[in-house]
């Protein structure tokens, strides 16, 4: 997935988690500029791929505590901390959605722009429309990309790391959003890993985006 980099979030105390059976995935829209149609397609994609109820929380402003003034964007790791505090008691994961640019530290790069960030085998992720629209063919194409990123980041929270299989939704795009255009489904390897981790998901979902030519 384009420009997706993982951060393992160290929480001061282990989060209180609900029973995974039937636990919801919460979606937290952040800021005014995110189109409702984007939120709706992300919701649809998560239901199709993970077979769990999804709840859209009331929209809230982006927290100023996460704003990085030198680059006029928001630090993704600070957004993860903010989102964890807002995770409902019955939600196993919470995913933040925003139209604002987000970034994190990657290697020697102090402030590297990303499409999304999530805690591996954790509870929280955040994704941004800002880079999903780069060289996009239009709003629908951007929504398809953003929804793929959402499936990718929730995959991280379920324990999946980046996948070497070209076309898998867990593929590491190594800085390019364009790789999302060749992605369609979770590959057999990633599905087997989830099964080994005791994570049950629908076997044959119909993605809300078109097949890859």
C-alpha positions in Angstrom: 0.0 0.0 0.0 1.4 3.3 -1.0 3.5 5.1 1.5 2.3 3.0 4.4 4.7 2.7 7.3 4.2 0.8 10.5 4.5 2.1 14.0 4.3 -0.2 17.0 2.6 1.9 19.6 3.9 1.5 23.2 1.0 2.2 25.5 1.7 3.0 29.1 -0.9 0.3 30.2 -2.4 -2.5 28.1 -5.8 -1.4 26.6 -9.0 -3.0 27.8 -10.3 -5.0 25.0 -13.8 -6.5 24.4 -14.5 -10.1 23.4 -13.3 -10.3 19.7 -16.5 -12.1 18.8 -18.8 -9.4 17.4 -16.6 -6.5 18.6 -17.1 -3.5 16.4 -14.6 -1.5 14.4 -15.1 2.2 15.1 -14.5 4.7 12.4 -13.6 8.2 13.6 -13.9 11.0 10.9 -11.4 13.8 11.6 -11.9 17.3 10.3 -14.4 19.0 8.1 -12.9 18.3 4.6 -13.4 14.5 4.5 -16.3 13.6 2.2 -19.1 11.5 3.7 -18.9 9.3 0.6 -15.3 8.3 1.5 -16.4 7.3 5.0 -19.3 5.3 3.7 -17.0 3.3 1.3 -14.4 2.6 4.0 -17.2 1.3 6.2 -18.5 -0.9 3.4 -15.0 -2.3 2.6 -14.3 -3.1 6.3 -17.6 -5.0 6.7 -16.9 -7.0 3.5 -13.4 -7.9 4.3 -13.5 -8.5 8.1 -17.2 -9.5 8.6 -17.5 -7.3 11.7 -20.0 -4.6 12.6 -18.6 -1.1 11.9 -19.7 2.0 13.7 -19.2 5.6 12.4 -18.5 7.9 15.3 -19.5 11.6 15.2 -17.1 13.8 13.3 -14.6 15.7 15.4 -11.9 18.3 14.7 -8.3 17.3 14.2 -6.4 17.7 17.5 -4.1 20.6 17.6 -1.7 18.5 19.8 -0.9 16.5 16.6 -0.3 19.5 14.3 3.3 19.8 13.0 3.6 23.5 12.1 6.9 23.3 10.2 5.3 21.2 7.5 1.7 22.2 8.1 0.4 18.7 8.6 -0.4 16.2 11.4 1.8 13.7 13.1 0.3 10.3 12.6 1.7 8.8 15.9 0.1 11.6 17.9 -3.2 10.9 16.1 -3.0 7.3 17.2 -2.6 8.4 20.8 -5.6 10.7 20.4 -7.7 8.0 18.7 -6.9 5.4 21.4 -8.4 7.7 24.0 -11.6 7.9 21.9 -12.0 4.1 21.3 -15.4 2.9 22.5 -15.3 0.2 25.2 -17.0 -2.3 22.8 -14.6 -1.5 19.9 -11.7 -3.8 19.2 -10.2 -1.3 16.8 -10.6 2.4 16.0 -9.6 3.8 12.6 -9.2 7.6 12.1 -10.1 9.0 8.6 -8.9 12.5 7.5 -8.4 14.6 4.4 -5.4 16.3 6.0 -1.8 15.3 5.2 -0.2 13.1 7.9 3.4 12.1 8.6 5.7 10.1 10.8 9.4 9.4 11.3 10.9 6.9 8.9 14.6 6.0 9.3 16.6 9.2 8.6 13.5 11.1 7.6 12.2 13.0 10.6 8.9 13.9 8.9 7.8 11.5 6.2 4.4 11.8 4.6 2.3 8.7 4.7 -1.1 7.3 3.6 -1.7 5.6 6.9 -0.2 4.3 10.1 -1.4 1.5 12.5 -0.2 -0.4 15.5 0.6 -4.0 14.7 -1.6 -6.5 16.6 -3.1 -3.4 18.3 -6.2 -1.3 18.4 -5.7 1.8 16.5 -4.9 3.2 13.0 -5.3 6.3 11.0 -5.5 6.9 7.2 -5.4 10.1 5.0 -7.2 11.0 1.8 -4.4 13.5 1.0 -2.1 11.1 -0.7 -4.8 8.8 -1.9 -5.8 11.5 -4.4 -2.3 12.0 -5.9 -2.6 11.3 -9.6 -6.1 10.0 -9.1 -8.5 9.7 -12.0 -11.3 11.2 -9.8 -13.2 11.0 -6.6 -14.3 7.4 -7.0 -10.8 6.3 -7.8 -9.6 8.1 -4.6 -12.3 6.4 -2.6 -11.2 3.0 -3.9 -7.6 3.7 -2.9 -8.6 5.0 0.6 -10.7 2.0 1.2 -7.9 -0.3 0.3 -5.7 1.6 2.7 -8.3 1.0 5.4 -8.3 -2.7 4.8 -4.5 -2.6 4.9 -4.3 -0.8 8.2 -6.9 -2.9 10.0 -4.9 -5.9 8.7 -1.9 -4.5 10.7 -4.0 -4.2 13.8 -5.0 -7.9 13.4 -1.3 -8.9 13.3 -0.4 -8.8 9.6 2.9 -7.2 8.5 3.7 -6.1 5.0 3.4 -8.8 2.4 5.8 -9.6 -0.5 3.0 -10.7 -2.8 2.4 -8.3 -5.6 -1.2 -7.3 -5.7 -2.0 -8.2 -2.1 -3.7 -5.5 -0.1 -1.0 -5.9 2.5 1.8 -5.2 0.0 4.4 -2.6 1.0 4.3 0.0 -1.8 7.6 1.6 -0.6 6.5 5.1 -1.0 4.2 5.0 -4.1 0.4 5.2 -3.9 0.2 3.9 -7.4 0.7 0.3 -6.2 -2.7 0.4 -4.6 -4.1 0.4 -8.2 -2.9 -3.1 -8.7 -4.2 -4.4 -5.4 -7.5 -6.2 -5.1 -7.7 -8.7 -2.2 -5.8 -10.3 0.7 -3.6 -13.0 -0.7 -3.8 -16.7 0.4 -0.6 -16.2 2.5 -2.1 -13.3 4.5 -5.4 -15.2 4.9 -3.5 -18.2 6.2 -1.6 -16.0 8.7 -4.8 -14.6 10.0 -6.3 -18.1 10.4 -3.1 -19.1 12.3 -3.6 -16.1 14.6 -7.1 -17.2 15.3 -8.6 -14.3 13.3 -11.7 -15.4 11.4 -12.6 -13.3 8.3 -14.9 -13.9 5.3 -13.4 -16.3 2.9 -14.5 -14.7 -0.4 -15.4 -11.1 -0.1 -16.6 -9.0 -3.0 -14.5 -5.8 -2.9 -16.2 -2.4 -3.5 -13.6 -1.6 -6.1 -13.3 -3.1 -9.7 -11.1 -6.1 -10.5 -7.6 -5.3 -11.5 -7.2 -5.4 -15.4 
